[in-house]
Amino acid sequence: MKKVQAPNSWKKPEKHIEKLLTEKWYRILCNIYKSIFEATYAFYKKEKITPMLFPVTTGSISSPMGLGSDSVPVSVSINGNKVYLADSMQFSLEIGARLSDTGAYYIMPTFRGEKMDERHLNEFVHSEVEIIGDINDVMKLANRYIKYMIRYLLKHNSSEIKSIAGDITHMQDALKKSFKQISYDQALQELQHIHGATEKLNDEIFNITKKGEKHLLQKYGDFLWLTNLPWLMVPFYQAKQKDGKSAYAADLLAGIGEILGCGQRVLSVKELDESLRAHKVDSKEYVWYRKMREIKQIQTSGFGLGIERFILWVLKHNDIRDCTILLRDHNNITMP
């Protein structure tokens, strides 16, 4: 059977509407999105986690991420006021988790200002959740969610996935195994002699590059948890471990690299104030975040999955720009 090829219509945006409505690739992509939405709703209903909807604008961005981050906030002007298009709904979901008994989730667009390439989109679909619990609770939830979606896609979209990926053995194999975990320090030790696998951020912290992620995936296989991330390299809202250097935060690697990030949030006002200072983040836009902890101090944790990056793994593809229905390049106005 001849494989369905990606149209690469992002290379010629003026031709995208023609490719979109005539190429089989996009019909399959549409059906995969449909199944992911259906599976997400069914999964969280089973987990008794509440769906919520929020505005796409915010005054408090979550993307002053920390050392090494390539996440750039997108600002807009509304009636002369500077606001941001949401780079994540985590902050809203932290409120949602306090309003429900178990947690809150959503699937919505996320906006980022970094350069678009084979790994990054200016606008992507984000599946995020915030639960009452710690880092271990949310990592287990992420494992169950990923496997639930894989089973759902195998049941409803196997033939379509085969027509692009060639086979579905990678999905079947993922259901048979437990997702492996290695610490960030262990990963750095394994990568230290591989040129270009890490990059120095300061005297103490090294970032693992996409080349490093690729090496780890080749060694350990898909769905590898990279745990105990450096505290100063993650956002200010991630809790610090007792060693004073690591965070209760982890990334899940598969396919192209990181597809999901998760973390345990700072619990107390004291911890938050310390983290804001250490991360050199202006606290003015996060007064409400502090107040929320004064009113209702609850330990929450959450994760965000990039749907297009998950689809890249499903389709065994290598360019995320082929995995979105409507093109959005913030350097160009695209119709519709």
C-alpha positions in Angstrom: 0.0 0.0 0.0 1.3 3.4 -1.0 1.8 5.7 2.0 -0.1 9.0 2.2 2.4 11.8 2.0 2.4 15.1 3.9 1.4 17.9 1.5 4.0 20.4 3.1 1.6 23.1 2.2 3.1 25.4 4.9 5.9 26.0 2.4 3.4 27.7 0.1 0.6 29.2 2.3 -1.2 30.6 -0.7 -1.8 27.0 -1.8 -2.9 25.7 1.6 -6.7 26.0 1.2 -6.5 23.9 -2.0 -4.3 21.2 -0.3 -6.5 21.3 2.8 -9.7 20.5 0.9 -8.2 18.0 -1.6 -5.4 16.0 0.1 -6.2 12.8 2.0 -3.6 13.8 4.7 -5.9 16.5 6.1 -9.0 14.3 6.2 -7.0 11.8 8.2 -5.6 14.5 10.4 -9.1 15.8 11.1 -10.3 12.3 12.1 -7.3 11.9 14.5 -8.1 15.2 16.1 -11.7 14.1 16.5 -10.6 10.9 18.3 -8.2 12.7 20.6 -11.0 15.1 21.7 -13.4 12.2 22.2 -10.8 10.2 24.1 -9.9 13.2 26.3 -13.5 13.8 27.3 -14.1 10.2 28.0 -10.9 9.8 30.0 -11.4 12.7 32.3 -15.1 11.8 32.8 -13.9 8.4 34.0 -11.3 10.1 36.3 -14.1 12.5 37.6 -12.0 15.6 36.6 -14.0 18.7 35.6 -13.9 20.2 32.1 -13.6 24.0 32.1 -13.4 26.8 29.6 -11.5 30.1 30.0 -10.8 33.4 28.2 -7.8 33.3 25.8 -6.5 36.6 27.1 -4.6 37.1 30.4 -2.6 39.6 32.3 -0.5 36.9 34.0 1.6 34.9 31.6 3.2 31.6 32.6 6.0 31.8 30.1 8.7 33.7 32.0 9.9 30.1 32.1 13.4 30.1 33.5 16.9 29.5 32.1 17.1 28.0 28.7 13.4 28.5 27.8 12.5 29.2 24.2 8.9 30.2 25.1 8.0 33.8 24.2 4.8 35.4 25.3 2.5 37.0 22.7 1.1 40.4 23.7 -1.8 42.2 22.1 -3.4 45.6 22.7 -7.1 45.8 23.6 -8.6 49.3 24.0 -5.0 50.6 24.7 -4.4 48.0 27.4 -1.5 45.5 27.0 -2.6 41.9 27.6 -1.3 38.5 26.5 -2.8 35.7 24.5 -2.6 32.7 26.9 0.6 30.6 26.6 -1.0 28.1 28.9 -4.2 27.8 30.9 -2.4 26.4 34.0 -3.1 29.5 36.2 -6.8 29.3 35.3 -6.8 25.6 35.9 -5.2 26.1 39.4 -8.3 28.1 40.2 -10.5 25.4 38.6 -8.8 22.7 40.7 -9.8 24.7 43.8 -13.4 24.9 42.6 -13.7 21.2 42.1 -13.2 18.1 44.2 -10.5 16.4 42.1 -9.2 18.8 39.4 -9.9 20.6 36.1 -8.9 20.2 32.5 -9.3 21.8 29.0 -8.2 21.5 25.4 -7.7 24.9 23.8 -5.2 26.8 21.6 -2.0 28.1 23.1 0.0 31.0 21.7 3.8 31.3 21.6 6.0 33.9 20.0 9.1 31.8 19.2 10.2 31.1 15.7 8.1 28.3 14.0 10.1 25.3 12.8 9.7 21.5 12.6 9.3 21.3 16.4 7.4 24.5 17.2 4.1 26.2 16.2 3.1 29.7 16.9 -0.3 28.4 17.9 -0.9 24.8 19.0 -3.5 22.7 20.7 -2.8 22.2 24.4 -4.4 19.6 26.6 -3.8 20.6 30.2 -5.0 19.4 33.5 -4.5 20.5 37.2 -5.3 18.1 40.0 -5.2 17.9 43.7 -2.1 15.9 44.4 1.7 15.8 44.0 4.2 15.2 41.2 3.8 11.4 41.4 0.0 11.7 41.2 0.1 13.8 38.1 2.8 11.6 36.3 0.6 8.6 36.9 -2.4 10.5 35.5 -0.3 11.4 32.4 0.7 7.8 31.8 -3.0 6.7 32.0 -4.1 9.5 29.7 -1.5 8.8 27.0 -2.3 5.0 27.0 -6.0 5.7 27.0 -5.6 7.9 23.8 -3.4 5.3 22.2 -6.0 2.6 22.8 -8.8 4.8 21.5 -6.9 5.7 18.3 -6.0 2.0 17.7 -9.7 1.2 18.0 -11.0 4.0 15.7 -8.2 5.1 13.4 -5.8 2.2 12.9 -6.2 2.0 9.1 -5.8 5.7 8.6 -2.7 5.8 10.9 -1.2 2.9 8.9 -1.7 4.7 5.7 0.6 7.4 6.9 2.9 5.7 9.4 3.2 2.4 7.6 2.3 0.4 10.7 1.0 0.7 14.2 3.5 -1.5 16.1 4.9 1.6 17.9 1.5 2.2 19.4 0.9 -1.4 20.3 4.3 -1.6 21.9 3.7 1.5 24.0 0.7 -0.1 25.6 2.7 -3.1 26.7 5.4 -1.3 28.7 5.8 1.0 31.7 7.2 4.4 30.9 10.8 4.6 32.0 12.2 7.3 34.2 15.7 8.8 34.5 16.8 11.9 36.5 18.1 15.0 34.8 21.5 14.6 36.4 21.7 11.0 35.1 20.8 12.1 31.6 23.5 14.8 31.7 26.1 12.2 32.8 25.1 10.0 29.8 25.3 12.9 27.4 28.4 14.6 28.6 30.7 13.1 25.9 28.3 13.7 23.0 29.0 16.9 21.1 26.0 19.2 20.9 23.8 17.1 23.3 23.9 19.8 26.0 24.5 23.5 26.2 25.7 25.5 29.2 23.3 28.0 30.6 25.4 29.2 33.5 28.2 27.9 35.7 25.9 25.3 37.3 23.1 24.4 34.8 23.3 22.7 31.5 20.3 22.3 29.1 19.6 19.2 27.2 19.3 20.0 23.5 17.1 18.4 20.9 20.1 16.3 19.9 20.4 15.1 23.5 16.7 14.3 23.6 17.1 12.3 20.4 20.0 10.3 21.9 18.1 9.5 25.0 15.1 8.3 23.0 17.3 6.1 20.8 18.7 4.5 24.0 15.6 4.1 26.1 12.7 4.2 23.6 9.6 6.4 23.4 7.8 7.7 26.5 10.8 8.4 28.7 10.3 10.6 31.8 13.1 13.0 32.5 12.6 13.8 36.2 14.1 16.2 38.8 14.6 19.1 36.5 16.9 21.9 37.7 14.8 24.3 39.8 16.1 27.5 38.2 15.5 26.1 34.7 11.7 25.6 35.3 9.0 28.2 35.9 8.8 30.0 39.2 5.6 28.2 40.1 7.2 24.7 40.3 8.0 23.5 43.8 11.6 23.1 44.9 12.9 19.8 46.3 14.7 19.5 49.6 18.1 19.4 47.9 17.5 23.1 47.0 18.6 22.4 43.4 15.9 20.2 41.8 12.3 20.9 41.1 9.3 18.6 41.4 9.0 18.7 37.6 9.4 16.3 34.7 9.2 16.1 31.0 7.9 13.2 28.9 9.9 12.5 25.8 8.6 10.7 22.7 9.0 10.9 19.0 10.4 14.4 18.2 11.4 15.0 21.9 9.5 16.6 24.7 5.7 16.2 24.2 4.5 16.8 27.8 5.7 18.8 30.8 4.4 18.5 34.3 5.1 19.8 37.8 4.1 20.1 41.4 3.2 23.8 42.2 4.6 25.8 45.1 2.4 25.3 48.1 2.8 28.3 50.4 3.0 32.0 50.1 6.5 31.8 51.6 7.7 29.4 48.9 6.1 31.5 46.2 7.9 34.7 47.3 11.2 32.9 47.5 10.7 31.4 44.0 9.7 34.7 42.4 12.9 36.4 43.8 15.2 33.5 42.8 13.7 33.4 39.2 13.9 37.2 38.9 10.2 37.5 38.1 8.3 40.8 38.8 5.7 39.9 41.4 3.3 42.7 40.4 1.4 40.6 37.9 1.2 37.6 40.3 -0.4 39.3 43.3 -3.6 37.3 42.7 -1.5 34.1 42.5 -0.2 34.9 46.0 -3.7 35.8 47.3 -5.1 32.5 46.0 -2.7 30.7 48.3 -3.7 32.9 51.2 -7.3 32.1 50.7 -7.0 28.4 49.8 -3.7 26.7 50.2 -4.0 23.3 48.4 -1.3 21.2 46.9 -2.0 20.9 43.1 0.0 19.5 40.3 -0.6 19.5 36.5 0.6 18.8 33.0 0.4 20.1 29.5 0.5 17.9 26.4 1.1 19.4 23.0 -1.5 17.6 20.8 0.4 18.2 17.6 3.6 16.7 19.1 1.6 13.7 20.2 0.2 13.3 16.7 3.8 13.5 15.3 4.6 10.4 17.3 1.3 8.6 16.3 2.1 9.3 12.6 5.8 8.7 12.9 6.3 12.0 11.2 9.0 14.6 11.7 7.6 18.1 11.0 4.9 19.6 13.2 3.9 22.1 10.6 2.1 19.3 8.8 0.0 18.5 11.8 -2.2 21.6 12.1 -5.4 22.2 10.1 -5.1 26.0 9.6 -1.7 27.6 9.3 -0.8 30.3 11.7 2.6 32.0 11.2 2.9 35.1 13.4 5.3 36.6 10.8 2.6 36.6 8.2 -1.1 37.2 8.0 -2.7 33.9 6.8 -6.3 33.5 5.5 -8.7 32.3 6.6 
